[in-house]
Amino acid sequence: MPLPIRSSKMTVEEFFSFTGEENVELIDGVLYDMASPSRIHQAIVRELSGLINGYIRGNGGDCVLYPAPFAVQLSDSEDTVVEPDISVICDRNKLNDRGCLGAPDWIIEVASPTSISHDYIKKLQLYSKTGVKEYWIVNPSDTSVTVYSFSESSIPHSYGFDDIVPSGIYKDFGVDFRQIKEVLAKEKLIL
C-alpha cells in the first residue's frame, strides 16, 4: 500500500504548490507516495489510452481522455487530489489548468503489487461516493479486469485478459483485452 509521506495534513492548495515528490496523491489531506509504475503498467495504460481515445475521436465524441499524470480533484469540498492512470471526462466544464475539478465519467487504474488495497478499497470508496460513473481496475498480476458501474449497480463485473470488456459510458464500445494481451506477449511482459 502507498505510504503517507508526511504526518501533518495538507490542503489542496498546499498540494498544488508542493514541490516534493512527483508521483503523489492527496487523500483526505494525507499525502501518499505512489510507487513508480512498472513497464507492464505503462504498456497497459498506453494500449488502453490508444484504444479508448481512438474510439472517442472516431465517433466525434465530446469526451476527452487524460492519462496520468493528471490531477483530479474529485470535489471542491474535500482535500483529495488523485492521479488515476486514465481519466475520461465528458463535461469539459470540469477541466481547468490544474486538471479536473469534479468526478470524471470513467476512471481506469492499473493495479500494482503496492497499490492493491489502495485501488480496490480506498479509491473504490472515493470514486463511488464522488460521482464517477464507471471504474475499472486492471490487474496484470492475475490478468483480471474488475468493472464497477456506479450508475447501474454496486455489484462489480469480473473479466479476464481473454474477454471483450464492455464500456458502460459507451454502449457500443468494448475493449478487446486479447489485443492488449497480444501486445504484452510481444513485448515479453507476459507469457
N, C-alpha and C positions, 0 to 999 in steps of 0.2 A: 504494500500500500504506500502511496506517496506520503512523505513525512512533512509535517509542518516545519518551516524553516525559520520561524521567529515566534516567540512566545506571546508577544503582545498583539492585540487585534489591530487590524488595518482597515481603513476606509477605502472605498472605490477610488476616491481622488488620490489618496496616498499610493494606491496600487498603480494608477496610471502615471504617477511621477516616479515610481520605483525604478531605480537603475541597476538593480542587482541581477539576479539570475534571469535568463531569458525564458526558460521553459517553466513558468509558474502559473498557478491558478489561485484565485481568492475565493474561498467558500466560507460563507458566514463570518467574514472578517479574518479568517485564518489563511495565511499564505502557505501554499503547498508547492514543494519542489517536485516537478514531474520528470521522470527519467527520460533521457534522450531516446527517441524512437529507434527501433531496430530496422534493419534493411527490409525484412519481410513486412513490417508495419508500414513503412513508407511505400513499398511496392503496392500493397493493397489499397492504400489511400490514393495513390496515383491512378491505379486502374479504375477504382470506383468513381473518382472525380471525373475521369475522362468519359466513362460510360454515361454517367448522370448528366454531366454538362452537355455532352453530345445530344442527348435526348431533349434537354431543355431548349438548346439552340435550334435543333432540327424541327421542333414543333412550335417555334415562335413563342415560347413561354415567357412569362413575366418574372419568374423566379430567378434568383442568382445563387450560385454555389461559391462558397469560400472554403478552401482547405486551411488547416492550421499552418502557421499561427494566425489566428483571427479571433480577436477578443469579443466575447458575447456576454454582455451584462443582462442577465435574464429578467431583471426587474429593477426599476429605479429606486425601489424601497428597500433593497437588500444589499449587503456588502458582499456581493458574489460576482466574480468575473471568471468565466471558464473559457477554455480554448478547445472546443470539440475538434476532432480530426476532420470532419466535414460538416458544414452548416449549409442548409438550403433555406433561403429567406424569400418569401413570396410577397411580403409587404415591404416595398423599398423605402417606405417612410421610417422603418426601424433602423435603417443604415445611417451611420454618421462617420466622421473622420476617425473615430476610435475603433469602430467595428459595427456591432449590432446592439441596439438597446431594445430589449424585448425578446421574446422566445422565437427562435427560428421555427419554421414549419417542420423541418426534418433534420435530425442530428444523427450522425454515424460516428461511433467510437470504435477504434480497433484496439482490442484488449491486449495487454502485455502481462507477463507474469507479475509485474509490480503494480499493475493498475486494476486487477480483477475486482477486488472489493470496492474500489473507487468507482468503477464503471457500472457494476451490477447492483450496487446498493446506494451509495451517496449520490451519484449523478442520476441514477434512475429516479430517486425520490425528488431531486431538484427539477428534473425535466418534466416529470408527471404533474408537479404542482404549479409550474410556471407557464403552462400553455403550449409546450412543444406537442405537435400533433403526432409525430412519429419518431421513434428512437430505435436505431439498430445497434446491436453490439456484435461486432465481427471478431471471433476468437480464432486466431490462426493455430493455437496450440491443439485444439480439438476439432478444427475445421468446422466450426458451427457459426450460425448466424441467428441471433435472438431478436425478434421484432416485436416492439411494443407499439400498438396503435392506440394512443390515449383517447382519441376522439371516438373510437368504436368500442373498445373493451379494455379491461385491465389484464386480460389473460394474454400472455406472450405466445407467439408462434415460433417454433424452432425449425431451422433449416440446416442443411449441410452444404458443403462446397460442391456437391453434385446436383444442386437444385437451382431452379429459377425462383428468385425471391421477389414476390410482387411488392410494388410500392403502394402505400396507402394514399399518398397525396396525388399520385398519377395513376389512375385506374387502368391505363393501357400500357404501363411500363413495368418491367421487372428486370432485375439484374441476374444474368446467367452466370452463376459462380463457377460453372465449368470452364468458362473463358478465363476467369481470373486464376483458377487452379492451374490451367494450362500454362499461363504466363509465369506463374510462380515455379512450376516444374522446370520450364525452360531456363529460368534464372537460377535453378538449383537451390531454391528456397524451401521446397517441399519435395517429397518423393512421389 
